[in-house]
Amino acid sequence: MEFPLTFGLQKAGLPLILTSGKTNNLCFLIDTGATHNTLFDFVYEHFKSEFKLLKGTYRTMGIEGHYKETPIIEATFNFERKDYTSTFSVLDASEAIKQVQDETGIQIHGVLGVQFLIENKWIIDFNKYDIYDEKK
């Protein structure tokens, strides 16, 4: 798999990917500073039947810098004709996401952090603005 990040970078100044499948057209921000994956609560509520709620919680720092206890879910989505499954914290980040949407016109539905990149062996090439897996 090799995927150019140029569209998201040109449109919003952010590294973004769009998923397909049952949870069609979700837009994820790739964040190398995030330790955990995050799915925003409005997406979780809309697609609740597609996710598996796990026991326990994460103690997650929200976008605004405050710690919150968040539910943990397991989610599967399709990207570039391949299914990816990982755990996500469900976080209310409405204000921050609204600001990004107002500034860029793009609605972000979640964040793929370092956890996801390592689990799936995704490599970011900052010189070429590409993401690829180690099978390249």
C-alpha positions in Angstrom: 0.0 0.0 0.0 1.2 3.5 -0.9 -0.9 6.5 -0.4 -0.1 10.2 -1.1 -0.9 12.7 1.6 -0.8 15.7 -0.7 -4.6 16.2 -1.0 -5.1 16.6 2.7 -2.0 18.7 3.0 -3.0 21.0 0.1 -6.6 21.3 1.1 -6.3 21.6 4.9 -2.6 21.6 5.8 -3.2 18.3 7.5 -2.3 14.6 6.8 -5.7 13.0 6.2 -7.0 9.7 5.0 -10.6 8.8 4.0 -12.0 5.3 4.7 -14.6 3.2 2.9 -16.7 0.2 3.9 -19.6 0.2 6.4 -18.2 3.3 8.1 -17.9 5.0 4.7 -16.1 8.2 4.1 -14.7 8.8 7.6 -11.8 11.3 7.6 -9.0 10.5 10.0 -6.1 12.8 10.9 -2.8 11.1 11.1 -1.1 12.4 14.3 2.4 11.2 15.1 2.1 13.0 18.5 -1.0 11.0 19.6 -0.3 7.9 21.6 -3.8 6.5 21.1 -6.3 6.4 18.4 -9.4 8.5 18.8 -12.9 8.4 17.4 -15.0 11.4 18.0 -18.2 10.7 20.0 -20.6 12.0 17.3 -19.2 9.4 14.9 -19.5 6.7 17.6 -23.1 7.5 18.2 -24.0 7.4 14.5 -22.2 4.1 13.8 -22.6 2.5 17.2 -23.7 -0.8 15.9 -20.5 -1.1 13.8 -18.2 -0.9 16.8 -17.4 -3.2 19.7 -17.5 -1.5 23.1 -14.6 -2.9 25.2 -14.3 -3.1 29.0 -12.3 -0.4 30.8 -11.5 3.2 29.9 -8.5 5.2 28.7 -7.3 8.3 30.5 -6.9 10.5 27.4 -5.7 14.1 27.1 -8.2 15.9 24.9 -7.3 18.3 22.2 -7.8 21.2 24.6 -5.2 19.7 27.0 -7.5 18.3 29.8 -7.5 14.6 30.8 -10.7 12.7 30.5 -11.8 9.1 31.1 -13.0 7.8 27.8 -14.7 4.5 26.7 -12.6 2.1 24.6 -14.0 0.6 21.4 -12.7 -1.7 18.7 -13.3 -0.4 15.2 -12.7 -1.8 11.7 -12.5 0.4 8.6 -11.4 -0.1 5.1 -8.6 2.0 3.5 -7.2 1.3 0.1 -9.2 -2.0 -0.2 -7.8 -3.4 3.1 -9.5 -3.7 6.5 -7.8 -2.3 9.5 -8.9 -3.0 13.1 -7.7 -1.2 16.2 -8.8 0.2 19.5 -10.0 3.8 19.8 -10.9 6.1 22.7 -14.2 7.8 22.2 -13.7 11.5 22.8 -15.9 14.6 22.7 -13.8 17.2 20.9 -16.7 19.1 19.3 -15.3 22.6 19.8 -11.9 21.8 18.3 -13.3 19.8 15.4 -15.8 22.6 14.6 -12.9 25.1 14.5 -11.0 22.8 12.0 -14.1 22.4 9.9 -14.8 26.1 9.9 -11.2 26.9 8.9 -10.8 24.2 6.3 -14.2 23.0 5.2 -13.3 19.4 6.2 -14.9 17.5 9.0 -12.5 15.2 10.8 -14.0 12.1 12.5 -11.0 10.8 14.4 -7.3 10.5 14.9 -4.9 7.7 14.0 -2.0 7.9 16.4 1.3 6.1 16.8 -0.5 3.0 18.1 -2.2 2.6 14.7 1.0 3.3 12.7 3.0 0.7 14.7 0.2 -2.0 14.7 -0.1 -1.7 10.9 3.5 -1.0 10.1 2.7 2.2 8.3 5.6 4.4 7.5 5.3 8.1 6.8 7.8 9.5 4.2 8.0 13.1 5.1 10.1 13.9 2.0 7.6 12.5 -0.5 4.4 13.1 1.6 3.4 9.5 1.3 2.3 6.8 3.7 3.2 3.2 2.9 3.3 -0.1 4.7 6.5 -2.1 5.1 5.4 -4.3 2.2 6.1 -1.5 -0.3 
